[in-house]
């Protein structure tokens, strides 16, 4: 609420940060609406507008009174849509249509279906700010990703190792779905839950987030700013996940990978805390 953007872009709305949002989804929706209505930066050349995902009903409910709203989506009618979606090894190509008319084609190099949504949002912003369809296609097709977002770290015994900042159930599902699509072997997840409040509030959702992992290992919850007042633990979460197990340290996780990872496996090191230290142990 302390940013003053020229353009606000909203990708998804879901329950999170329950230590602050104690009143649940309605409170979060109110915050999204407030954000979309914030005073815009003093840039007369830029028309103030907001961009939102039409496929997210909770988000669209919060955007009902936004005066200049641009939408994008795959499943619902929207200003910018993706069609003719094709997948190869977890990477997607598709056509973007604007107002039902072909706009441009995109071949993504990053892995994951969720990147189609980010691409549509980016295309909408770029188009509104005057980029050509060709410039938008080139920018999206050459985007190589970010640190700690499906970031490749190296191989162990032929298994590819990635780190990802995912720490919300929907993020975990999207990331592991992408990993499953690109690998011929097992997907092996090492997850460090982030904060006790989030783990407790979304425990059921977390327990269902690892369906695309063949093996899931859970490290101790990263406390961040919190104390454990919720009686939750990674051991309990591991028990709630099929093929889940608790692992006690970064060192033990790295040792497991060295001893058990096989060629064609994909190892995903997941979480927003310091769980990336596993990769630093493996690749000093």
N, C-alpha and C positions, 0 to 999 in steps of 0.2 A: 504493500500500500504506500510505500515511500518512493516508488518509481514513477516517472512521468513520461510514459512512452508516446511516440507518435503513432504507433500501431500496437495493439494488444492482440496476442495470438494465444488461443486456448485449445489444448490438445485433448484433454480428458479430465473429467471430474469424478473423484471417488473419495471414499472415506480414508483419511490419513491424518497424521499429527493429532491424534485424539487427546494428547495431553493439553493441547490448546483448544481444539475444536470439540469442546465437551458437549455441545448440543447437536452434534452429528451433521448429517448431510445438509439440512436447511441452512445451518450456519456457514458451511462451506460454500453453498450456492450463493448466499448473500455476499460473501467475500469475492467470489468470481464476478458477480454483477457489479460490485463496487469497483473492482479493478478495471473492468471494461468501460466504466464511466469516468475514470480518473481524468483530470485535466491533461490535455495533450501538450507536448513540448511546443515551444514557440517556433514552428517551422511553417510559415505560410504556404510554401510550395507543396506541402504534404497534406492531402485530404485526410482528416482523422477518420479512422474506421477500425473495426474489430473483426477478427477472423476466428471462426469456431467450427468445431467438428460436428457436423449434422448427424452423425451416427451415434452420438452420445446423448441419450434422452435427458439425463440429469443436467448436463451442460446446457442443452438447448432450452430446458425449462428455466434455467437461470438467465438466459439471454433474451427472454421474451420482450423486454422493454429497451433493448439496445437499439438506438436509432439508425446507425449505419453498420449493419452486420453483413459480413461476407462469409459464406459457408462452403465447406468442402466435405466430401465423404465418398464412400464406396457403396454403401447399402441404401442410403436415403437420397432423395432428390436434393441437389445442392448446386451452388454456383460453379464449383469445380469438382469434377468427379474423375475416378480412375476406371478405365474399361480395358478390355482385352488383356487382362492380367495374366502373365506367364511367369513360371518359376523354374529356376535351374540351380540346383545345389544351394537352395536357401536365398538366392538373389532374385529380385523381381524386375521385370520389364512391364511397361504398361503405357497406355495412351491417356493423356489428360484431356478432358473435354470441358470447355467453358460455355455455360449456357446451352449445353447439348450439342455444341459444335466442336469438332476436333481442334485442339489447341497446340499440343506438342507431344512428342514421344520421349520416354525416359527409360534408360537402362541403368539400374542401380548397381553399384559395386559393393555396397554394404549389405550385410545379411539380416534378413528379418522382414516379415510381412508388415510389421508396425511402421517400417520406414516409408511405406506408401503413404500413410497418413501425414507424416512429417513432410514428405515431398509435396503433397497437395497443399498443405498450409504454406510452405515456402513459395510454391508457384503462385498462389493467390496473392501473397504479399508482393512478390516480385512484379507480377503483372500490374497490380494496382499502383506500384511506384514507377512504372514505366519501362521495365525490362522487356526485351523481346522474347517471344517463345523460344527462339534459338539460344539466347543467353541463359534462359531458365533451364532448358534441357541440358546444356553443357555443364552448368553449375551443379545440377543434381546428379548427373551421370558421372562426374569426376569427384564427387564428395567421398572421402575415404574414412569418415568416422571421427570419433573423439577418443581421448584418453579415458580408460576405464569404462568404455562402452563397447563391449565385444572386442576388446583390444587383444590382439594376438601377441603372446609372449614368447613362444618357442615350442619345441617338442621334447617329450620325455618318452623314451622307448618307442618312438614313432607316433605317440599320441600328441595331438595338438592341444595346447593349453591357452585358455583365454581368461581375461578378467573382465568383470562387468559390475557396474555400480548398482544393479537392480536390488532393491530392498523393500519393494511393495509387491503384494501378490500378483497384480496384473503385469508388473514389470518382469517378474520372475517367469510367469507363463509365457510372455512374449519372447523373452530371451531364450528360454529352454526350447520353445517351439522352433525358433530359428536354428538352434544348435542341432536339434533332431533332424531338421530338413537338410542340413549340409553334411552330416556324418554318415558313414557306412557302418560304423561300429557302435559302441556304447556311448551314451552321454552320461558323464559322471559329474555330479554337482557337489561343490563344497560351499555351504552357505553359512554366513555369519549374520543372524538376525540383528536388526538395528533398533535399539531401545526396547525397554520392557513394555512400555505402554502400547506401542504399535504391535508387538508380538502378541500381547494379551488380547487387544481389541480385535485383531484380525486373525486370531489363531486358526479358526476353521478355514478361512480363505488361504492362509499359508499352507495348511495341511493338504490342500487340493492343488497347489501350484507346481508340484513336481512330477506330474503325470508323464512328462516327456523325458524325464531322467531315469535311466536304468538303475542307477545307484545314487543315493543322496546322503551326504554327510553333513552334520550340523555342528558348528563350533559354538562356543559360549556366546551368549547375547552381548553385543557391544552396547555398553551402558550409556555412552555419551554423557548427557547431563543428568541422568536419572538414577534412582535407587530402585531396587526390585521390591515394589510394594504390591505386586500382582500375583505372586506365587507361580510365575511362569518360568520355564527353562527350556533350553535347547534339547535336553534329554526328553522332556515331554513332547516336544514338537517332533523329534525323531521317531518316537513311538507312534505318532499319529500318521506318519507318512509311510506308505508301502515301500519296502526296500530302503528304509531310512535307518540311519545309525548315528550315534553321537561320537564325535572325535574331539579329544581334549585340548589340542594345541595346534598352532600353525606348523610346528616342527613335525608333529605326528602326521598331519595332513600331507606335508611334503614327502615324508618318508613313505606313506601309503602310495602316493602317486609314483614315486621312483620304483617301488616294489611290484606294483600291480597294474599300472597303466600299460595298455597294449597298442600296437599299431592299429590304426583306423578309429581308436577311441577319441572322443572329444571331452576334455576336462574343462569345466566351467567353475571359476572361482568367483563367488557372488557375494555382494554386500557393500554397504556404504561406509563401513568402518575401516579398520586397518588389515582386513583380510587379504589384501593384495600382498602382504608380507609373505604369503605362501609362494607366490611367484618369485619374489625377491630371493627366497631361500633356494628355489629351484634354478633360478637364473641370476646368480650374483653378479 
